[in-house]
Amino acid sequence: MSDSTDRSSLSHLRHDLRTPINQIIGYSELLAEEVTDAGHAAYKPDLERIRGAARQLLDLINRNLTDERVTLAGEIAVSAAAPAAPSAGGSAPPVAEAGQGRAPITGRILVVDDQPGNRDMLARQLERQGHTTSVAGDGREALERLRAAPHDLVLLDMMMPVLDGHGTLVEIKADPALSHLPVIMISALDELGSVVRCIERGAEDYLPKPFNPTLLRARIGAGLDKKRFRDQERAYVRTIEETQQRLKAELQEAENYVRSILPPPLTSGPVRSEWLLVPSTELGGDAFGHHWIDPDHLAIYLLDVCGHGVGAALLSVTAGNVLRHTSLPGVDFRDPGAVLTALNEVFLMENQNGMYFTIWYGVWSPSSRRLRLASAGHPAALLATPAGAERKIERLRGPGMILGGMSGTIYRTLERTIPAGAQLYVVSDGTFEITLSSGEMWAVADFERHFTAPPAGTAAEDLAALLARARALHGAAMLEDDFSIMRLDL
């Protein structure tokens, strides 16, 4: 027989010898507490003598039935040394109570041990401490009970048939529904190597046999305390995740609303239009649109509120609604300079929580082919006109600081005659302020050069090509700012 087989047989022999002795010690301690509570203290000295004798016998087994003291022939060399005297009262040194000064923490505890006497004795001790218990005779039964009903802690014996303590622990920690449970291993002193393996696999602690009642209470109290904090942490995480999901849904709803008020493309009449809006990771502050003020005057605008998020979106929608509904009393919406001057007074940043926006506003007259425009700190619109094999690109932008920055600011109206066959691109800064994969910014001249080539395909394909180039240069799927652009065929 091999050395490993000899050691395994000896370990099982020690386990079988110590099991009834541990039960005697446990029951004597339990009965000593119960007779004291019942007012029969006269029985306590006899119970302490029984416990002391059992501890003395257990000490003999622990000191003499070891690997080192077993000969190759299997004979046991019993030590001639006198047995160590048991400590006063036959119990281990006192251990400080866990959670002294506060109400004890109780919970539902699963006791897993293949010995019925051990299970009964340990369950009775735990119930005296106020816990609710359930029991299992092996690892498989333990897993079934854990999956059938919620528990707060597991007391898990090392040596069991069917599935031992280590295998049971591995399955508990591999199950997402059970992995949060604290597991305390139950072991004899010569099983500490196996206990260390279990601690490394996620066990919370261990309890040596026989159980010291105070140590039992302290270890279980500490395990339940950690379980309570873990449960609180999981509840907080769930609350945060639910809040994030709700906010995400609300932001998506807000984004859908912003998109719903954008104008449909113009597909008939003297002007054709197309637009493209790709929001960044946050709810953005871009708003744009076009509408007929009268049969011969088309208002065209794009505004960009500073920052991102709900505040920026609310301000952009509000300002966009003012323009769409021409709700500035006494203002001629065919005069871009007058419109921006009035908007500036309505949306002063001191009244908008420090927020401001830039805007490009134009009015196109198809009959005269005149475009009137004004801008407030906004990027220039780009006018592309036919010029041989390429198109000529002209910047259209009026002077003016950001809108809302200072009361009394006057914005000027500029006029420009537009040749036939031209396209007007009204853009936000998110279309060209692109960080390249090299870390540099996309040059404005290179951005404008994109428009010199006559567009291939439809207007929608034209704008999609610009977006594809921006994404290729950026090197990531999500751009840093809202990508907003309108194309109008004038």
C-alpha positions in Angstrom: 0.0 0.0 0.0 1.4 3.4 -0.9 2.3 6.2 1.6 -0.5 8.4 0.3 -3.1 5.5 0.8 -1.7 5.0 4.4 -2.1 8.7 5.1 -5.6 8.7 3.8 -6.6 5.7 5.8 -5.0 7.2 9.0 -6.9 10.4 8.4 -10.2 8.6 8.1 -9.3 6.6 11.3 -8.7 9.8 13.2 -11.9 11.3 11.8 -13.9 8.2 12.9 -12.4 8.2 16.4 -12.7 11.9 17.0 -16.3 12.2 15.8 -18.1 10.6 18.8 -15.7 12.3 21.2 -16.4 15.7 19.6 -20.1 15.0 20.0 -19.6 14.2 23.7 -17.8 17.5 24.2 -20.4 19.4 22.2 -23.4 17.9 23.9 -21.8 18.3 27.4 -21.2 22.1 26.7 -24.7 22.4 25.3 -26.3 20.6 28.2 -24.3 22.7 30.7 -25.8 25.8 29.2 -29.3 24.3 29.2 -29.2 23.0 32.9 -27.9 26.4 34.0 -30.8 28.2 32.1 -33.3 25.7 33.6 -32.0 26.3 37.2 -30.4 22.8 37.7 -26.8 24.0 38.2 -26.1 20.9 40.4 -25.7 18.9 37.3 -23.1 21.2 35.8 -20.0 19.8 37.7 -20.7 16.3 36.4 -21.1 17.6 32.9 -17.8 19.5 33.2 -16.0 16.3 34.3 -17.4 14.4 31.3 -16.3 17.2 29.0 -12.8 17.2 30.7 -12.4 13.5 30.3 -13.5 13.6 26.6 -11.0 16.4 25.9 -8.2 14.4 27.6 -9.1 11.4 25.4 -9.2 13.7 22.3 -5.8 15.1 23.2 -4.3 11.5 23.4 -5.7 10.8 19.9 -4.3 14.1 18.5 -0.9 13.6 20.0 -0.4 9.9 19.3 -2.3 9.0 16.2 -0.1 11.0 13.8 1.8 10.1 10.6 5.1 10.4 12.4 4.2 8.0 15.1 2.9 5.2 12.9 5.5 2.6 11.9 5.8 1.1 8.4 4.1 -2.0 9.7 1.1 0.1 10.8 1.8 -0.2 14.6 1.1 2.8 16.7 3.8 4.0 19.1 2.0 5.4 22.0 3.8 8.1 23.8 4.9 7.4 27.3 4.6 11.0 28.2 1.9 12.0 30.7 -1.2 13.5 29.0 -1.4 17.2 29.2 -3.7 18.4 31.9 -6.9 19.9 30.6 -7.4 23.6 31.2 -9.7 24.8 33.9 -13.2 23.7 33.1 -11.9 21.5 30.2 -12.5 24.2 27.6 -10.4 26.4 25.4 -9.3 29.9 26.4 -12.1 32.4 26.2 -12.6 34.2 22.9 -13.9 37.8 22.7 -17.5 37.9 21.8 -18.2 39.1 18.2 -20.2 42.3 18.2 -20.0 42.9 21.9 -22.3 45.8 22.9 -24.8 45.3 20.2 -27.6 42.9 19.4 -26.4 39.6 17.9 -26.9 39.1 14.2 -29.0 36.0 13.4 -29.6 34.3 10.1 -30.6 31.1 8.3 -27.6 28.7 8.5 -27.1 25.4 6.6 -25.1 22.8 8.6 -23.4 20.2 6.3 -22.0 17.1 8.0 -22.2 13.4 7.3 -22.6 12.5 11.0 -26.2 12.9 12.3 -24.9 13.5 15.8 -22.7 16.3 14.7 -25.5 17.9 12.7 -28.0 17.7 15.6 -25.5 19.0 18.2 -24.4 21.9 16.0 -27.9 22.8 14.9 -29.1 22.9 18.6 -26.2 25.2 19.5 -27.0 27.5 16.7 -30.7 27.6 17.5 -29.9 28.5 21.1 -28.1 31.5 19.6 -31.2 32.6 17.8 -30.4 31.2 14.3 -32.7 29.3 12.0 -31.0 26.1 10.8 -31.3 23.4 8.1 -29.1 20.4 7.7 -27.6 18.3 4.9 -25.6 15.0 5.1 -23.4 15.5 2.0 -22.3 18.1 -0.5 -24.9 17.2 -3.1 -27.8 17.5 -0.6 -26.3 20.8 0.5 -26.3 22.3 -3.0 -29.9 21.2 -3.4 -31.0 22.9 -0.2 -29.1 26.1 -1.1 -30.7 26.3 -4.5 -34.2 25.5 -3.0 -34.3 28.2 -0.3 -32.3 31.3 0.6 -29.6 30.9 3.3 -27.2 33.4 5.0 -24.2 31.2 5.8 -23.0 27.6 5.4 -21.1 25.5 7.9 -19.3 22.9 5.7 -17.5 19.8 7.0 -14.4 18.8 5.1 -14.7 14.9 5.1 -18.0 13.7 3.6 -19.2 11.0 1.2 -20.7 11.7 -2.2 -19.1 15.2 -2.4 -16.6 16.4 0.1 -16.2 19.9 1.5 -13.7 21.1 -1.0 -15.8 20.0 -4.0 -19.0 21.5 -2.5 -17.2 24.8 -1.9 -16.0 24.9 -5.6 -19.6 24.4 -6.8 -21.0 27.0 -4.5 -18.5 29.6 -5.6 -19.0 28.7 -9.3 -22.8 29.4 -9.1 -23.6 33.1 -9.5 -26.7 32.7 -7.4 -24.7 31.2 -4.5 -21.2 32.6 -4.8 -22.0 35.5 -2.4 -22.7 33.1 0.5 -20.1 33.0 3.3 -18.8 29.5 3.9 -17.1 28.4 7.1 -15.2 25.2 6.9 -15.4 22.6 9.7 -12.2 20.7 10.3 -9.9 18.9 12.6 -6.5 20.3 13.4 -4.7 17.9 11.0 -6.9 19.0 8.1 -5.6 22.6 8.1 -3.8 22.0 4.7 -7.2 21.3 3.1 -8.7 24.2 4.9 -6.0 26.5 3.4 -7.0 25.3 0.0 -10.6 26.1 0.7 -9.8 29.6 2.0 -7.9 30.2 -1.3 -11.0 29.1 -3.2 -13.3 31.5 -1.4 -14.2 30.1 2.1 -14.7 32.8 4.6 -13.2 31.1 7.7 -12.9 27.8 9.5 -13.9 26.2 12.8 -11.7 23.5 14.4 -13.3 20.5 16.1 -14.4 20.3 18.9 -16.3 23.6 18.8 -15.7 26.3 21.4 -19.1 27.9 21.9 -17.7 31.4 22.2 -15.5 30.9 19.1 -18.5 29.4 17.2 -20.6 32.5 18.0 -17.8 34.9 17.1 -17.0 33.2 13.7 -20.6 32.9 12.7 -21.3 36.5 13.8 -18.4 37.8 11.7 -19.6 35.8 8.7 -23.2 37.0 9.0 -21.9 40.6 9.4 -20.0 40.4 6.2 -23.0 38.8 4.5 -25.2 41.7 5.6 -22.8 44.2 4.2 -22.5 42.3 0.9 -26.2 42.1 0.6 -26.4 45.9 1.2 -23.7 46.4 -1.4 -25.6 44.2 -3.9 -28.8 46.1 -3.2 -27.0 49.4 -3.8 -25.5 48.1 -7.0 -29.0 46.9 -8.2 -30.4 50.4 -7.3 -27.7 52.1 -9.2 -28.1 49.8 -12.2 -31.9 50.3 -12.2 -31.4 54.1 -11.9 -29.0 54.0 -14.8 -31.4 52.0 -16.9 -34.2 54.4 -16.1 -32.1 57.4 -16.9 -30.9 55.8 -20.2 -34.5 55.1 -21.2 -35.5 58.7 -20.3 -32.5 60.1 -22.3 -33.5 57.9 -25.2 -37.0 59.2 -25.0 -35.7 62.8 -24.9 -33.5 62.1 -27.9 -36.5 60.7 -29.8 -38.4 63.8 -29.0 -35.6 66.1 -30.2 -35.4 64.1 -33.4 -39.2 64.1 -33.9 -39.4 67.9 -34.1 -36.7 68.1 -36.8 -38.2 68.9 -40.2 -38.8 66.3 -42.8 -36.5 66.8 -45.9 -37.9 69.0 -48.6 -38.4 66.7 -51.7 -40.5 69.0 -54.0 -40.7 72.7 -54.8 -38.0 75.2 -55.5 -35.7 73.9 -52.7 -34.6 70.3 -51.9 -33.0 69.4 -48.6 -31.5 66.6 -46.6 -30.0 66.4 -43.2 -28.0 64.1 -41.0 -27.8 64.0 -37.2 -25.6 61.5 -35.3 -25.6 62.2 -31.5 -22.5 61.7 -29.4 -22.6 59.5 -26.3 -24.7 62.1 -24.4 -27.9 64.0 -25.2 -26.6 66.9 -27.3 -27.4 70.5 -27.7 -27.7 70.8 -31.5 -31.0 71.9 -33.1 -31.7 72.7 -36.7 -34.6 73.2 -39.1 -36.1 75.0 -42.0 -39.6 76.3 -42.6 -41.4 78.6 -45.0 -42.1 82.0 -43.5 -44.2 82.8 -46.5 -44.3 81.3 -50.0 -41.1 83.0 -51.1 -39.0 83.0 -47.9 -37.5 79.9 -46.4 -35.9 80.2 -42.9 -32.8 78.0 -42.4 -31.1 77.7 -39.0 -28.7 75.5 -37.0 -27.8 76.2 -33.4 -25.4 74.6 -31.0 -25.7 75.0 -27.2 -22.5 74.8 -25.1 -22.0 71.4 -23.5 -24.1 68.3 -23.5 -26.8 66.6 -21.5 -30.3 67.4 -20.5 -29.7 71.1 -19.8 -28.2 71.7 -23.3 -30.9 69.8 -25.0 -33.7 71.7 -23.2 -32.2 75.0 -24.2 -31.7 74.0 -27.8 -35.3 72.7 -28.1 -36.6 75.9 -26.5 -34.7 78.1 -28.8 -35.6 76.0 -31.8 -39.3 76.2 -31.0 -39.1 80.0 -30.8 -37.6 80.0 -34.4 -40.0 77.4 -35.7 -43.1 79.1 -34.4 -41.7 82.7 -35.1 -42.6 83.6 -31.5 -40.6 86.9 -31.1 -43.3 89.7 -31.1 -42.5 92.6 -33.4 -39.6 90.8 -35.1 -39.5 90.3 -38.9 -38.2 86.7 -39.3 -37.1 87.5 -42.8 -34.4 89.7 -41.3 -31.7 87.4 -39.8 -29.9 90.2 -38.0 -33.1 91.3 -36.2 -33.9 87.7 -35.3 -30.5 87.1 -33.6 -30.6 90.5 -31.9 -34.0 89.6 -30.3 -32.9 86.1 -29.5 -29.9 87.4 -27.6 -32.1 89.4 -25.2 -34.4 86.5 -24.6 -31.7 84.0 -24.0 -29.1 85.9 -22.0 -26.8 83.4 -20.4 -27.2 85.1 -17.0 -30.8 83.9 -17.1 -30.0 80.4 -18.6 -27.8 79.1 -15.8 -24.7 80.3 -17.6 -25.5 78.5 -20.8 -25.2 80.1 -24.2 -25.3 78.9 -27.8 -24.0 79.7 -31.3 -26.3 79.9 -34.3 -26.4 80.3 -38.1 -29.6 81.8 -39.4 -30.4 82.4 -43.1 -33.5 83.3 -45.2 -33.6 82.1 -48.8 -35.8 83.7 -51.5 -36.1 81.5 -54.6 -37.6 84.2 -56.7 -34.7 86.6 -56.3 -32.1 84.0 -55.6 -31.0 86.1 -52.6 -29.7 84.6 -49.4 -29.8 86.8 -46.3 -27.8 85.5 -43.3 -26.5 86.3 -39.8 -24.5 84.3 -37.4 -23.5 84.4 -33.7 -20.2 82.7 -33.0 -21.2 79.8 -35.3 -19.1 78.0 -38.0 -19.5 79.4 -41.5 -22.0 77.7 -43.8 -20.3 76.4 -46.9 -21.7 77.3 -50.4 -20.7 74.9 -53.2 -21.1 76.2 -56.7 -20.3 74.5 -60.0 -16.8 75.4 -61.4 -15.8 73.0 -64.1 -14.6 69.6 -62.9 -14.7 70.7 -59.3 -16.9 73.0 -57.1 -16.0 76.4 -55.8 -16.4 76.5 -51.9 -17.3 79.8 -50.3 -17.7 80.5 -46.6 -20.9 82.3 -45.6 -20.7 83.8 -42.1 -21.7 87.0 -40.5 -19.8 88.8 -37.7 -21.1 88.4 -34.2 -20.2 86.9 -30.8 -22.0 84.0 -29.1 -25.7 84.4 -28.5 -26.6 85.3 -24.9 -23.2 86.6 -23.9 -24.0 90.3 -23.5 -27.2 92.4 -23.5 -27.5 95.0 -26.2 -25.5 93.1 -28.8 -26.5 93.9 -32.4 -26.2 91.3 -35.2 -25.8 92.4 -38.8 -27.6 90.9 -41.8 -25.5 90.0 -44.9 -26.8 89.3 -48.4 -25.5 87.1 -51.1 -26.9 86.2 -54.6 -26.7 82.4 -55.2 -26.1 81.0 -58.7 -28.2 78.2 -60.0 -27.1 74.6 -59.2 -25.5 75.5 -55.8 -25.6 73.5 -52.6 -25.6 75.1 -49.2 -24.1 73.1 -46.3 -25.0 74.3 -42.8 -22.9 72.6 -40.2 -22.2 72.3 -36.5 -18.6 72.3 -35.2 -19.0 68.6 -34.5 -18.7 67.8 -38.2 -15.1 69.0 -38.5 -13.7 69.3 -34.9 -12.6 65.7 -35.1 -9.6 64.3 -33.2 -7.6 62.1 -35.6 -6.1 58.8 -34.5 -2.7 60.7 -34.4 -4.1 63.0 -31.7 -4.2 66.0 -33.9 -7.3 67.9 -35.0 -8.8 67.5 -38.5 -7.7 70.6 -40.4 -10.6 72.9 -41.4 -9.1 73.3 -44.9 -9.1 69.5 -45.4 -12.7 69.4 -44.2 -13.7 72.0 -46.7 -11.8 70.3 -49.5 -14.2 67.4 -49.1 -16.9 69.5 -50.7 -14.9 70.5 -53.8 -15.6 67.2 -55.6 -19.1 67.0 -57.1 -21.2 64.7 -54.8 -21.7 61.2 -56.2 -25.2 59.8 -55.6 -28.1 61.3 -53.7 -27.9 64.1 -51.1 -28.3 61.5 -48.3 -25.3 59.5 -49.8 -23.3 62.8 -50.0 -23.8 63.4 -46.2 -23.2 59.8 -45.4 -19.8 59.9 -47.2 -18.8 62.9 -45.1 -19.7 61.0 -41.9 -17.8 57.9 -43.0 -14.7 60.0 -43.6 -15.0 61.6 -40.2 -15.3 58.3 -38.5 -12.4 56.8 -40.4 -10.2 59.7 -39.4 -11.3 59.6 -35.8 -10.6 55.9 -35.5 -13.5 55.1 -33.3 -17.2 54.4 -33.9 -18.5 57.1 -31.5 -17.6 60.7 -32.3 -16.8 63.2 -29.6 -19.6 65.7 -30.4 -22.9 65.8 -32.2 -22.5 65.4 -36.0 -25.2 67.8 -37.4 -25.3 68.9 -41.0 -28.0 70.2 -43.5 -27.7 70.2 -47.3 -30.0 72.5 -49.3 -30.1 72.4 -53.1 -30.9 76.0 -54.0 
